[in-house]
Amino acid sequence: MIGIFDSGVGGMTVARAVERMLPDHRLIYFGDLARTPYGSKSPETIISYARQNTEFLLAKGARLIVIACNSAASVASDDLPTRFNVPFFEVITPAVTKAVASTVSGRIGVIGTRATVASGVYVKKIKAVNPDFQVFSQACPLLVPLVEEGWMHKQETKMILRRYLEPLKQKCIDTLVLGCTHYPLLIDLIQHRIGKRIKVIDSAEVLAADLKNYLEQNPEIDNQLERGGDNLFFASDITEAAKSIAKNIFGREIRLDRAAWE
């Protein structure tokens, strides 16, 4: 199976993109709702959580891991491949690839959790492509809890988004990277407040395309992945809001099972 983990429900946007791109492949998803958000925690804690999440997915039959959490990817994507002998994919590199291809002015904004912004990973990766690009980052620590609570359309969320995005508008960016997989659930609000001329980058579809291409070029890996059967969805805590968001993302009822830590 293709294993996917996130700090909560946001990574389901990635799972949905992978499901659409690879409909014959079986997926297993884990959302760490009991410990969300990751973005406010130390790198050491996030790495520890990412290792546990990977172990859980591998024990359930995953043979390839997608880190669908920017906070985890920003601090753990180098650590995990040294500990687990399976292919890893993460959401940051595809977003960077799409952003640098989309910008005209070379002025790119990034919104993410405190951990992602503090890591500087987007700045490093974008400037590795073109040192002349200017990258403006904005930490948005309140957005993940608001999404996990299902507050996507509350007035408070709209006000907080406006405060977060205003500094980036003043920098005259032409491209905005959603540096958290929860943020696509707010994409309409974000697009409205950042301006319709700004290209908003969501990494989910690009990551799914990269994964499909990788499997086509590596049939020995692809042949190890399970086909058929229902996709599996686990969470370390289950809330009504999480079930509602999952249904909204996939357009169908999603059975969320509580993870039994081993």
KOLLOKOL-221453 format. One line per 4 residues: their letters; for each residue x, y, z of N, C-alpha, C. Coordinates in steps of 0.02 Angstrom, whole numbers. Example, Ala and Ser with C-alpha at 12.3 -4.5 7.8 and 13.67 -1.06 7.14 Angstrom:
AS = 660/-284/390/615/-225/390/660/-165/390  642/-112/354/684/-53/357/645/2/394;
// end
This chain:
MIGI = 42/-60/0/0/0/0/43/63/0  13/117/-22/45/183/-17/25/213/50  73/226/93/59/255/158/65/330/157  18/365/188/17/438/190/4/460/261;
FDSG = 45/506/287/29/531/354/32/607/357  -7/633/405/-11/705/417/-25/715/491  -19/777/513/-34/793/582/-109/790/597  -150/791/544/-222/791/555/-258/773/491;
VGGM = -311/810/475/-352/795/416/-327/829/353  -284/878/359/-262/916/300/-229/873/247  -192/823/268/-158/779/221/-205/738/179  -269/737/197/-318/703/155/-324/736/87;
TVAR = -307/799/81/-307/831/15/-254/798/-29  -199/777/0/-147/741/-37/-172/670/-52  -202/637/-3/-228/570/-14/-279/569/-70  -321/619/-73/-372/623/-126/-339/631/-194;
AVER = -288/672/-198/-252/682/-262/-218/618/-284  -187/581/-237/-155/518/-253/-207/466/-275  -264/465/-240/-317/419/-258/-342/431/-329  -348/493/-349/-370/510/-416/-317/492/-468;
MLPD = -254/503/-451/-200/491/-499/-184/416/-506  -193/379/-451/-176/308/-450/-235/268/-423  -290/266/-459/-352/237/-434/-349/162/-420  -301/127/-451/-296/55/-440/-254/37/-379;
HRLI = -218/85/-353/-174/72/-296/-212/82/-230  -195/40/-182/-227/44/-117/-187/91/-71  -222/134/-35/-191/184/9/-207/168/82  -162/189/125/-175/189/197/-154/257/224;
YFGD = -199/290/259/-188/359/282/-188/359/359  -143/399/388/-144/410/460/-142/484/475  -190/508/513/-192/577/536/-183/579/611  -132/616/633/-115/617/705/-154/672/742;
LART = -220/665/742/-263/717/770/-251/727/845  -231/675/880/-221/681/952/-163/727/970  -117/736/922/-57/777/937/-51/837/891  -102/850/851/-101/909/808/-109/972/851;
PYGS = -82/1029/831/-40/1041/771/33/1025/784  69/1006/731/140/993/736/180/1058/733  153/1108/699/191/1168/684/215/1208/743  184/1198/801/204/1235/861/253/1196/904;
KSPE = 273/1136/881/316/1093/921/388/1097/897  434/1072/939/505/1075/922/522/1026/867  576/1038/830/597/991/778/608/920/805  636/914/865/648/848/894/583/811/905;
TIIS = 532/846/930/468/814/942/435/794/876  437/838/827/407/823/762/441/762/730  507/758/734/543/701/706/521/637/741  514/639/807/492/581/845/423/558/823;
YARQ = 377/606/814/310/590/790/312/560/720  353/589/677/357/565/608/383/493/605  431/476/648/455/408/651/400/360/673  363/380/724/308/337/749/254/328/696;
NTEF = 238/382/661/188/377/608/210/330/553  273/335/534/300/291/482/298/218/505  318/206/566/317/137/593/246/109/592  197/151/610/128/128/609/106/108/539;
LLAK = 121/150/490/100/135/421/135/73/394  199/66/408/235/7/384/209/-57/416  191/-53/480/163/-111/514/96/-132/485  61/-84/455/-4/-98/425/1/-119/352;
GARL = 62/-120/325/71/-145/258/93/-95/206  108/-33/225/132/17/177/202/-3/154  216/11/90/282/-3/61/313/59/30  279/115/38/302/180/13/267/232/56;
IVIA = 303/284/75/276/333/122/275/403/91  218/436/98/210/506/79/203/547/143  248/595/152/244/641/209/200/698/188  136/694/205/87/745/183/79/799/236;
CNSA = 134/817/266/134/868/319/196/910/310  187/974/297/244/1018/284/289/1024/345  259/1027/405/300/1033/466/345/972/473  317/912/463/358/851/467/409/848/411;
ASVA = 388/866/350/433/863/293/492/911/302  478/969/333/530/1020/339/586/1000/386  572/956/434/624/938/483/641/863/484  598/820/454/609/748/460/623/713/394;
SDDL = 619/748/337/626/714/273/697/688/260  747/715/295/814/687/290/824/629/339  790/632/396/798/581/447/765/515/429  703/518/405/664/457/395/696/407/346;
PTRF = 721/430/287/751/381/241/813/346/269  845/374/319/903/341/349/881/286/398  818/286/418/793/238/467/748/185/437  718/199/380/670/154/351/687/142/278;
NVPF = 691/79/258/713/62/191/654/57/142  621/113/134/566/119/86/571/188/53  541/196/-6/541/262/-38/498/312/1  522/374/3/485/428/35/471/484/-15;
FEVI = 412/513/-9/394/573/-47/369/625/3  380/688/-14/357/742/31/327/799/-11  290/842/23/249/892/-11/286/957/-29  345/967/-1/379/1031/-10/411/1038/-79;
TPAV = 448/987/-101/482/992/-165/434/1003/-224  378/967/-228/331/980/-283/303/1052/-282  291/1078/-222/265/1147/-217/317/1197/-242  380/1185/-225/434/1229/-248/440/1226/-324;
TKAV = 438/1166/-352/443/1158/-424/389/1197/-460  328/1192/-434/271/1226/-466/276/1302/-457  299/1323/-398/304/1395/-385/355/1429/-430  414/1399/-437/466/1431/-477/447/1430/-551;
ASTV = 406/1382/-571/382/1381/-640/326/1431/-652  292/1452/-598/234/1495/-605/250/1569/-599  301/1586/-560/315/1657/-547/343/1692/-608  322/1754/-617/349/1797/-670/397/1848/-640;
SGRI = 378/1876/-584/418/1928/-552/474/1901/-509  470/1837/-490/519/1808/-445/507/1826/-372  448/1853/-357/430/1871/-289/377/1821/-265  398/1776/-221/357/1719/-201/342/1724/-126;
GVIG = 279/1716/-109/258/1714/-39/248/1642/-17  260/1629/47/249/1563/76/213/1572/142  157/1535/151/125/1533/216/130/1462/243  142/1456/308/151/1390/337/148/1393/413;
TRAT = 160/1337/445/163/1336/518/228/1368/542  232/1379/607/294/1408/634/353/1362/620  344/1297/627/399/1250/616/423/1252/544  377/1254/496/396/1256/426/432/1320/408;
VASG = 405/1376/431/436/1441/416/504/1446/449  509/1424/513/573/1429/549/627/1385/517  607/1330/485/656/1286/453/690/1319/394  656/1368/363/683/1401/304/687/1357/242;
VYVK = 652/1300/244/660/1252/190/636/1278/123  581/1316/122/557/1343/58/605/1394/30  631/1437/72/680/1487/49/741/1453/19  766/1402/54/826/1367/30/814/1333/-37;
KIKA = 758/1299/-42/744/1261/-103/729/1307/-163  693/1362/-150/678/1408/-205/741/1443/-228  782/1466/-181/844/1501/-200/896/1454/-230  890/1389/-216/935/1341/-248/920/1337/-323;
VNPD = 857/1351/-342/839/1352/-412/860/1418/-444  845/1473/-409/863/1540/-435/879/1586/-376  943/1600/-364/962/1642/-307/933/1713/-310  911/1734/-368/885/1802/-374/812/1808/-353;
FQVF = 778/1751/-346/708/1753/-323/705/1779/-252  653/1816/-237/641/1841/-169/583/1802/-139  594/1777/-78/544/1735/-45/524/1769/21  459/1777/30/433/1810/89/388/1760/126;
SQAC = 407/1744/188/372/1692/225/329/1722/281  273/1690/294/227/1712/346/202/1652/385  219/1648/449/192/1595/492/119/1608/508  78/1556/505/6/1562/516/-16/1510/567;
PLLV = 6/1516/629/-5/1462/679/-77/1447/696  -122/1494/684/-192/1482/704/-233/1444/652  -208/1437/591/-249/1409/537/-262/1335/545  -211/1295/564/-222/1223/571/-275/1208/625;
PLVE = -271/1237/685/-324/1223/734/-393/1244/709  -397/1299/672/-462/1321/646/-490/1271/596  -446/1245/552/-469/1195/503/-489/1131/539  -450/1109/588/-466/1047/624/-532/1053/662;
EGWM = -550/1114/681/-614/1125/714/-672/1133/664  -655/1134/599/-707/1142/549/-731/1213/541  -688/1261/560/-707/1332/559/-687/1366/493  -692/1330/437/-669/1358/374/-708/1419/351;
HKQE = -770/1426/373/-812/1481/348/-833/1529/403  -801/1525/460/-816/1571/515/-786/1640/503  -820/1690/528/-796/1758/520/-727/1768/552  -716/1734/609/-652/1740/643/-594/1715/598;
TKMI = -607/1661/562/-555/1635/517/-540/1684/461  -592/1715/434/-582/1765/381/-541/1824/406  -554/1846/467/-517/1903/496/-443/1884/507  -431/1824/533/-363/1802/546/-324/1795/481;
LRRY = -356/1767/430/-325/1761/364/-305/1828/337  -348/1877/344/-333/1944/319/-270/1972/352  -264/1961/418/-206/1985/455/-142/1950/432  -147/1885/420/-88/1847/398/-66/1866/328;
LEPL = -113/1878/284/-97/1889/213/-78/1961/196  -98/2008/236/-85/2078/221/-11/2094/211  35/2069/255/106/2083/244/132/2056/177  105/2000/154/126/1972/90/99/2013/32;
KQKC = 39/2039/38/11/2082/-14/55/2144/-22  80/2170/33/122/2230/31/190/2216/-1  210/2153/-6/273/2136/-38/266/2126/-114  205/2134/-139/192/2129/-211/213/2062/-240;
IDTL = 197/2008/-204/211/1942/-231/165/1927/-290  186/1881/-334/141/1860/-387/123/1786/-381  154/1752/-331/142/1680/-320/141/1668/-245  94/1628/-223/88/1612/-152/86/1536/-143;
VLGC = 133/1510/-104/136/1438/-90/98/1423/-27  52/1375/-31/17/1351/29/62/1299/62  100/1321/110/151/1278/141/124/1235/197  62/1212/190/31/1168/239/-27/1134/203;
THYP = -35/1069/211/-87/1034/175/-157/1047/204  -161/1081/260/-227/1103/285/-253/1163/245  -207/1203/218/-227/1267/189/-270/1262/126  -263/1209/85/-309/1204/27/-383/1203/47;
LLID = -397/1184/109/-467/1186/132/-491/1258/142  -444/1305/140/-460/1376/146/-445/1413/81  -434/1376/27/-406/1407/-33/-450/1462/-62  -516/1454/-60/-560/1506/-86/-553/1570/-46;
LIQH = -550/1564/20/-542/1623/63/-473/1655/51  -422/1613/44/-355/1638/33/-350/1675/-34  -378/1644/-87/-374/1676/-153/-410/1743/-152  -468/1746/-119/-506/1809/-116/-467/1864/-81;
RIGK = -431/1845/-28/-397/1896/13/-328/1913/-13  -295/1867/-49/-229/1883/-75/-235/1918/-143  -291/1908/-177/-302/1940/-242/-304/1890/-298  -350/1900/-346/-360/1851/-399/-302/1847/-448;
RIKV = -259/1897/-448/-201/1896/-494/-143/1855/-466  -147/1835/-404/-93/1797/-372/-104/1723/-385  -53/1689/-410/-56/1617/-421/-46/1581/-354  -96/1542/-333/-93/1506/-270/-73/1433/-284;
IDSA = -21/1410/-251/9/1345/-264/-10/1294/-210  -43/1240/-232/-59/1183/-189/-19/1124/-215  20/1092/-173/67/1041/-195/35/973/-208  -27/962/-188/-56/895/-189/-56/864/-259;
EVLA = -81/900/-308/-86/872/-376/-17/859/-406  30/904/-393/98/896/-420/132/836/-388  123/828/-322/152/771/-288/124/705/-316  58/703/-325/26/642/-351/53/625/-421;
ADLK = 63/676/-462/91/664/-529/163/639/-525  203/668/-479/271/645/-469/273/572/-447  228/555/-402/224/486/-376/207/438/-433  158/455/-473/139/412/-529/197/403/-577;
NYLE = 232/457/-593/290/453/-638/345/408/-608  357/415/-543/407/374/-510/390/300/-515  328/283/-503/308/212/-506/311/184/-576  296/226/-625/301/203/-695/374/189/-713;
QNPE = 420/228/-685/491/219/-700/525/167/-655  490/146/-602/518/97/-555/468/40/-544  459/-2/-595/409/-55/-589/423/-105/-533  487/-111/-514/503/-157/-460/474/-133/-393;
IDNQ = 467/-67/-386/434/-39/-327/358/-43/-335  335/-24/-394/263/-24/-408/233/-93/-398  269/-145/-416/242/-213/-411/235/-237/-338  268/-201/-292/262/-218/-221/200/-188/-189;
LERG = 168/-141/-224/112/-105/-195/46/-142/-208  5/-142/-156/-58/-178/-159/-109/-143/-204  -145/-182/-241/-200/-157/-282/-266/-184/-256  -320/-147/-270/-386/-170/-252/-400/-164/-178;
GDNL = -462/-171/-160/-482/-164/-90/-494/-92/-71  -526/-82/-16/-542/-15/8/-480/19/35  -476/84/25/-424/123/57/-439/128/132  -386/132/172/-393/132/244/-375/200/272;
FFAS = -413/222/322/-402/287/353/-401/279/429  -345/298/458/-337/294/531/-323/363/559  -339/371/623/-323/433/658/-309/416/731  -266/456/763/-251/445/833/-306/473/878;
DITE = -351/512/850/-411/536/885/-463/548/831  -525/539/848/-579/547/798/-630/596/824  -643/647/785/-692/698/803/-745/704/749  -801/732/766/-854/743/717/-831/791/663;
AAKS = -792/841/682/-766/889/633/-721/854/583  -678/808/607/-633/772/563/-672/729/513  -724/696/536/-765/655/491/-800/698/439  -823/756/460/-857/801/414/-809/828/361;
IAKN = -749/847/382/-699/873/335/-679/818/286  -670/757/311/-651/702/267/-704/691/214  -767/693/233/-821/685/185/-820/741/133  -806/801/155/-803/859/109/-746/851/59;
IFGR = -689/826/81/-631/819/37/-642/765/-15  -668/708/6/-675/650/-39/-742/647/-75  -791/685/-51/-857/682/-82/-895/619/-66  -875/586/-12/-909/525/10/-894/514/84;
EIRL = -931/470/115/-918/454/185/-851/416/189  -810/437/237/-746/405/249/-747/372/318  -732/308/319/-729/274/384/-661/288/416  -663/321/473/-602/336/510/-597/288/569;
DRAA = -543/248/571/-531/202/625/-479/231/672  -489/219/737/-440/243/785/-377/200/781  -320/232/779/-256/196/775/-242/162/841  -222/99/837/-202/62/897/-125/60/898;
WE = -97/103/940/-24/107/942/5/42/970  58/19/939/88/-45/958/151/-34/998;
// end
